[in-house]
Amino acid sequence: MGCMLCVETSRGERALAQLESASISASVLEDVQDPWLQEHGIHLRMLRLDRIHPQISGNKWFKLKYNLRAAQAAGEDTLLSFGGAWSNHLLALAEAGRLGDLRTIGVVRGEESQAPSPVLQRCADAGMVLHHVPRGDYRRKHEAAFISQLRDRFGHFYLIPEGGSNLDGVRGCADIVPLLGLDDRPVTVALACGTAATLAGMLLALPESATALGISVLRGEDTLSPQVAQCLQALGQTKPCPWQIETRFHCGGYARRTAQLLDFIEGFELRTGIPLEPVYTGKLMLALYRLIEEGRWPPGSELIAIHTGGLFPRECQKLA
Ligand SMILES: *Cc1c(COP(=O)(O)O)cnc(C)c1O
């Protein structure tokens, strides 16, 4: 923030400002070149948020950026957050902390295993302090008593909830929308949803001519839509564009995969040269192709898929 009396901006603040401008220049909107799409008369483009940074990729940067600013404004130099052993969010936080000269603490769900996941290994390499807690304790992550135990142990910290999905995280995702360069022509904007905070954030800024489509990666009934509605209300968005969450494409549930999903990803990558991963973006694209096959959109329709990143431990995902 432009304060004339401020002595100087720190190295860390400069690094994060650079990352912020990189997130704008590196996120290209590209045509998905697939003969199959041409046959169906669909113009599909993809916003490549995976290009922002190898570790702080995709939507996680947008969820972090106002949280980082709030922490800096509050004079906090330690950030603490929560996640599982494969958390893209913890990895993004660890790496942002390294760049921004901030201390980071990751509270990890489940006991420490002998061989850390490649994601946690990378977090540790970036300087994140990892604190493993049993699953039962992890569930208490919203309780004041649990947080105060963490403060006893680690001192002062700025708390970012799991996935970065607080209101600052949601607000940050509104900043994805200008990268789409939308005019007032109808377009469907589709993205994968875990907490649906990214979808909610984009709904703050999408024009009325757009339609937003979230693809849930979770099994079971749709608990995300009410949360999105609540979040929009909390942030004063009374007239979002039409939106919907599809729940048919979870492929067995969170981080589950089917042979059909893996085949689809392989074929898509071969035809288009665009890498996907099986937890989020693979399910998103599988869903879009199924919906196109079902005739959801008439020929001539414009679609944009958001590539939310998450490609980091690719080789491991292929083995798992
Ligand atoms: C976290 C994540 C998502 C889900 O974002 P939500 O805001 O929780 O819906 C989607 N894609 C990737 C690659 C992610 O890492």
The ligand as a Tripos MOL2 file, in Angstrom:
@<TRIPOS>MOLECULE
LIG
   15    15     1     0     0
SMALL
NO_CHARGES

@<TRIPOS>ATOM
      1 C1         -7.9110  -26.3910   -4.1800 C.3       1 LIG1
      2 C2         -8.1220  -26.6680   -5.6210 C.ar      1 LIG1
      3 C3         -9.3850  -26.5470   -6.2220 C.ar      1 LIG1
      4 C4        -10.6470  -26.2830   -5.4340 C.3       1 LIG1
      5 O1        -10.8390  -24.9450   -5.0620 O.3       1 LIG1
      6 P1        -12.0600  -24.5770   -4.1080 P.3       1 LIG1
      7 O2        -12.0030  -23.1040   -3.9920 O.co2     1 LIG1
      8 O3        -11.8200  -25.2540   -2.7830 O.co2     1 LIG1
      9 O4        -13.3110  -25.0600   -4.7330 O.co2     1 LIG1
     10 C5         -9.4770  -26.7500   -7.5780 C.ar      1 LIG1
     11 N1         -8.3930  -27.0800   -8.3090 N.ar      1 LIG1
     12 C6         -7.1730  -27.2320   -7.7750 C.ar      1 LIG1
     13 C7         -6.0440  -27.6430   -8.6410 C.3       1 LIG1
     14 C8         -6.9860  -27.0230   -6.4090 C.ar      1 LIG1
     15 O5         -5.7700  -27.1910   -5.8680 O.3       1 LIG1
@<TRIPOS>BOND
     1     1     2 1
     2     2     3 ar
     3     2    14 ar
     4     3     4 1
     5     3    10 ar
     6     4     5 1
     7     5     6 1
     8     6     7 2
     9     6     8 1
    10     6     9 1
    11    10    11 ar
    12    11    12 ar
    13    12    13 1
    14    12    14 ar
    15    14    15 1
@<TRIPOS>SUBSTRUCTURE
     1 LIG1         1 GROUP 0 **** ****
